[in-house]
Amino acid sequence: MLFVILLLICAGAALLARPVLLMGGRFGAPLLALAPLAAFVLLARQQPTIAAGEVILASYTWVPSLGVDFSFRLDGFSLLFSLLITGIGTLVTLYAGAYFAEKPRATAGRFLSLILLFMTAMLGTVLADNLVVMFLFWEATSLLSFLLVGFDSEKAEARKAALQALIVTGGGGLALFASILLIGLSLGTFSYTEVIARSDELVASPWLVPIIVLMLLGAFTKSAQVPFQFWLPNAMQAPTPASAYLHSATMVKLGVFLLARFDHVFATVPWFGATLVIVGSLTMLVASFEALRATGFKAVLAQSTVASLGILVMLIGLNGEVAVVATVGFLITHAFYKAALFFCAGNAIHATGEAHLGRLGGLARVLPFTALAAVLASFSMAGLPPFIGFISKEYLFEAQLSSGWNAIPVVIAVIVNSVMVGVAGIVSIRPFFLNRRRTPKVRHGETPGLLIGPLTLALGGIALGIVPNVVAVTLIGPAVLALTGIPVDVSFSLWHGVTPMLVLSGVVITMGVLLAVFWTPIHIRLRRRRILHGLFGDRFYDKVFNGTLNLASTSTRILQNGDQHRYTAVVMASVVVILGLGLLLAGNGAPISATGPLRISVLAVLVLAAVGAIATTLTRSLVGALVSVGIVGFASALIFLLNGAPDLALTQFAVETLLVVILTAVLLRLPVKREHTRLPRERRRDAILASLFAVFVFIGAASMSSAPPDMELSLFFGANSYLEAYGRNVVNVILVDFRAIDTLGEVAVVAFATLAAWALLRRRSTPTKPAKG
């Protein structure tokens, strides 16, 4: 019940968010924050069990015939993600309540509802053991991120960024779903636990290459890796609480979560790890370049997030246990300092109304605690002791030095981490301590709701650095065990002596300080290099997107020309070509031979139907054409009746009668006769198409009638109608049970047709003129 309770707590809070905000006022957000806090406590209570090496599993039947159950798995890695999601989610809820304090309560309630639903989807994704269930939650995060990024829907930029995020991540989601289906096809199961146990079978599958490629596409789009890195910085149109949550512990790390999960499964596939190292390294370089060019407060942080995601992907691709430890440690470190810095950016932007980093300065006088939190978080981001960022950076370099790769990843890591140090200095020093003459007008000061998040996370970064063994034993060790399957000694400490990693850290800090000092001239020079920005930005996406719209517009202009005759001709021509190719490729096919005696009654009805069809094409009277079409319909009903299907005959009689009555009523409002509007050549073309269609249908029907019937479906329905659907009338059972969705669709069509007929036939009431005098 643990998993159900966790999801119900967060989902229930999401449903209650709006009424709680409306009734609770300023206490609404703290009340809602109790939900993720309760989930955090429930998860934390499982830590001793998980630390002992156990895995908590639970399964609830859903679609057993397809092997899809609501199954969940809590191990060290999913526990780490769940704690980050609920812990930072608690702070985001509190922060959002204060951030939207000046907005209408309904607006704040709607935002908090989306955030809590987002939290629910994230929890479901990292806890799901069934890959199909995991995919459902995965796609829910894409949809909810679309709503969060486009929350300020009156802004065109927000709408565009939301659509872009949805298209990129949704497209990647389709690729991931294809990969999951191929895994199920290869192993006959969608259980991640079974996939781990049978990883050798999966690696030996003939579908291995498409499985990995499609999974990489899904992960790279979700975690903004090259060439899909452009959507994440554009998603900064979201309100700051959503940005803080999005970048620290939630959706953008889902791709990293998936890759880390399957790294052990595909460990024997050499090109899997190599692909991750190459793509991660390219992403790091591109994001570092864009971070140096960025001008907005949140934009700089967003580019640093992309670089951090590249670091994580690169670490997953490296071999060795140290790389796994470095991955887990950096996940924790990044979540703490990045959420804190986004909170600080939100405070500065919210208080001043200014998002441009170069126009902010001297804010430490009016936002002192925000400045303190920014400095502490940026120190962790820069990797300075005694912050946990220093330890994770050393592990990063150790993982690269101990892997089988050459020095190229190390050089890239030094360059990128130097840029991250420069970014840390710029976002913490420039807006708060420099340019005091540029201090913009501050609309309000700091409030507890705006400070509890950044201060908690910033102080947490230094606390974890001072007592690193606590986080190593409680979180990192169990998470590494879940990923590798073997216990790993995690010596997470501040001092390991004078090592190559310490030297590289010193080089990185020195270069980063120089970048921070000369940030402005470097920034100006790179801003002028628009060619590179065009290469790394979303210009290619815009071309593809606009090209698709132009293609759709051109196709619509050509195909949707308003001529129903042409529409029908195109459809019929396509059907004739497909039928002709089918008969041609089938070869001899089934022989056509007459079976059974000639029945005069059936022949007479068929002749009557043929007469009605021919009369329909020759008459110029609309009512006469309708009557002729009705003859064909009633003849079909007689055929059903003569062949022992009275239920179908009655249905056909009823439908045909209703159709004739309705259309006759409609046609009474139109001219009784019409002139031919088709040119002679068009009529000849129509006659040829109709004749070819009739010939192919006759050949197909005659061939099927001559072949011995396949009784497999008939026997199946006859044997299972009562056992599975508890019905003795096989036809009824097929309609309402085995074909339930199809029948529902048919009923919906009839209902819509009835509404349309009612709209056409209803009398328009003419307003009575008021009496004079």
Secondary structure, 3 states (H helix, E strand, C coil): CHHHHHHHHHHHHHHHHHHHHHHHHHHHHHHHHHHHHHHHHHHHCCHHHHHCCCCEEEEEEEEHHHCEEEEEEECHHHHHHHHHHHHHHHHHHHHHHHHCCCCCHHHHHHHHHHHHHHHHHHHHHHHECEHHHHHHHHHHHHHHHHHHHCCCCCCHHHHHHHHHHHHHHHHHHHHHHHHHHHHHHHHCCCEHHHHHHCHHHHHCCCCHHHHHHHHHHHHHHHCCCCCCCCHHHHHHHCCHHHHHHHHHCCHHHHHHHHHHHHHCCCCCCHHHHHHHHHHHHHHHHHHHHHHHHCCEHHHHHHHHHHHHHHHHHHHHHCCCHHHHHHHHHHHHHHHHHHHHHHHHHHHHHHHHCCCEHHHCCCHHHCCHHHHHHHHHHHHHHHCCCCCHHHHHHHHHHHHHHHCCCCCHHHHHHHHHHHHHHHHHHHHHHHHHHCCHHHCCCCCCCCCHHHHHHHHHHHHHHHHHHHCHHHHHHHHHHHHHHHHHCCCCCCCCCCCCCCCHHHHHHHHHHHHHHHHHHCHHHHHHHHHCCHHHHHHHCCHHHHHHHHHHHHHHHHHHHHHCCCCHHHHHHHHHHHHHHHHHHHHHHHCCCCCCCCCCCCCHHHHHHHHHHHHHHHHHHHCCEHHHHHHHHHHHHHHHHHHHHHCCCHHHHHHHHHHHHHHHHHHHHHHCCCCCECCCCCCHHHHHHHHHHHHHHHHHHHHHHHHHHHCCCCCHHHHHHHHHHHHHHCCCCHHHHHHHHHCHHHHHHHHHHHHHHHHHHHHHHCCCCCCCCCCCC
